[in-house]
Amino acid sequence: MRRGELWRAPSPLRDRVILIVSAQAVIDRGATMLYGVEADEQDPGAILLVAPVEVDGTARWLNVQRGLTRIYRPTLTQSYGMADQAVLDQVDALLRVSLDL
């Protein structure tokens, strides 16, 4: 598992796709709780804190305005691969703005 990887994270409420944003050192240590950003199916519109991403051939939107999502690692069931570096750079910048870093 890598930082910047997109994963399927089904839950009883809905089937989610998550971009992993936890530090790679945390992931490598085997932490069971990770941080991610949800990739929404519907475009949230003209919101500044959104980055488009393609997941399995489908357009989705990483909505940083919603905040970070805590994910229990064992619930991640399917990897969709890495997001493009440009998307990761954009998400990093959006996280810095939204968290005032």
matplotlib code that plots the C-alpha trace (Angstrom):
import matplotlib.pyplot as plt

x = [0.0, 1.3, 0.4, -1.5, -3.1, -6.9, -8.7, -12.3, -13.6, -17.1, -19.2, -22.8, -23.9, -22.2, -19.4, -16.6, -13.3, -10.6, -7.3, -4.8, -3.1, -1.4, 2.4, 4.2, 6.1, 2.8, 1.6, 4.9, 4.6, 1.3, -1.0, -4.6, -6.1, -5.2, -6.3, -7.8, -9.9, -13.1, -13.5, -17.1, -19.1, -20.9, -19.2, -19.8, -19.7, -17.7, -15.9, -12.3, -11.2, -11.9, -9.5, -10.7, -9.3, -10.0, -10.9, -11.2, -12.1, -14.7, -14.3, -14.6, -13.9, -11.6, -13.5, -11.0, -13.6, -15.4, -12.2, -10.1, -11.7, -10.3, -10.2, -9.8, -7.1, -8.6, -11.8, -9.8, -10.7, -9.5, -6.7, -7.3, -3.7, -1.9, -3.4, -1.4, 1.4, -0.4, -3.5, -1.4, 0.3, -3.0, -4.5, -1.4, -1.8, -5.6, -4.9, -2.3, -4.9, -7.8, -5.7, -3.9, -0.4]
y = [0.0, 3.5, 7.1, 8.4, 5.0, 4.8, 2.0, 0.7, 1.0, -0.5, 0.3, -0.6, 2.8, 3.1, 1.9, 4.4, 5.1, 6.6, 8.3, 7.4, 10.5, 9.2, 9.6, 6.6, 6.0, 5.5, 3.1, 1.1, 0.7, -1.1, 1.4, 0.1, 3.5, 5.6, 9.0, 9.5, 11.8, 10.4, 10.4, 11.4, 10.2, 13.5, 16.7, 19.0, 22.1, 25.2, 24.5, 25.5, 22.5, 19.8, 17.8, 15.6, 12.0, 9.1, 5.8, 2.7, 4.7, 6.9, 10.5, 11.3, 14.3, 14.4, 16.8, 18.1, 20.5, 17.4, 16.9, 13.9, 10.5, 7.9, 4.5, 1.1, -0.5, -4.0, -2.6, -1.6, -4.3, -3.4, -1.1, 1.0, 2.0, 5.2, 8.6, 10.8, 12.9, 16.1, 15.0, 14.2, 17.6, 19.3, 17.4, 18.2, 21.9, 21.8, 20.0, 22.7, 25.4, 23.7, 22.9, 26.2, 24.6]
z = [0.0, -0.9, -0.2, -3.2, -4.0, -4.6, -2.8, -2.6, 0.9, 1.1, 4.1, 5.2, 4.1, 0.7, -1.5, -1.3, -3.2, -1.0, -1.9, 0.8, 2.2, 5.3, 5.4, 3.9, 7.1, 8.9, 6.3, 6.3, 10.1, 9.6, 11.2, 11.2, 10.9, 7.9, 6.6, 3.2, 1.0, -0.6, -4.3, -4.9, -7.9, -8.4, -9.2, -6.2, -8.5, -8.2, -4.9, -4.6, -2.7, -5.3, -7.5, -10.4, -10.6, -12.8, -11.1, -13.2, -16.2, -14.4, -13.5, -9.7, -7.6, -4.5, -2.2, 0.3, 1.7, 3.3, 5.4, 6.0, 6.4, 8.8, 7.3, 9.0, 6.9, 6.8, 5.2, 2.0, -0.4, -3.9, -5.2, -8.2, -8.5, -8.0, -8.7, -11.2, -9.6, -10.7, -8.8, -5.7, -5.9, -6.2, -3.2, -1.2, -2.0, -1.2, 2.2, 3.1, 2.3, 4.1, 7.2, 7.2, 7.0]

ax = plt.figure().add_subplot(projection="3d")
ax.plot(x, y, z, "-o")
ax.set_aspect("equal")
plt.show()
